[in-house]
Amino acid sequence: MCTYCRRSLSAYPNGYIDSKTGERILCGDDARFFNHSTDPTVADAAGNPYECVALRDIALGDEITSDYFLFDRSAGEKLPGGAGT
C-alpha cells in the first residue's frame, strides 16, 4: 500500500483491520453493525442500495436489523442453522 493511502486511512476512524490480510479496511457502511432478522427494522431504499430506510419506528435502544437474505445469496451458509430460510 502506498504511503499516501496509509496516511489517508489513518485519518479516518471508520475502518477495521481485516483478520485474514491484516490490512485496514475503510468502511463508510454502518450496515456492518446490523443483525439479521426475518422481521427487519430497516431495508435498502428504493433504487439506492447504499441507503437504508426504517420500516417502522425504531425506539431508543431497539436493535437495528436487516434481512440478510435480501442482499446476500450465501446468507444461509453463514448464519447458524441457516436462520431465516
Secondary structure, DSSP 8 states (H G I E B T S, - for coil): --HHHHHHHHH--SEEE-TTT--EEE---GGGG-EE-SS-SEEEETTEEEEEEESS---TT---EE-GGGT-TTHHHHSGGGTT-
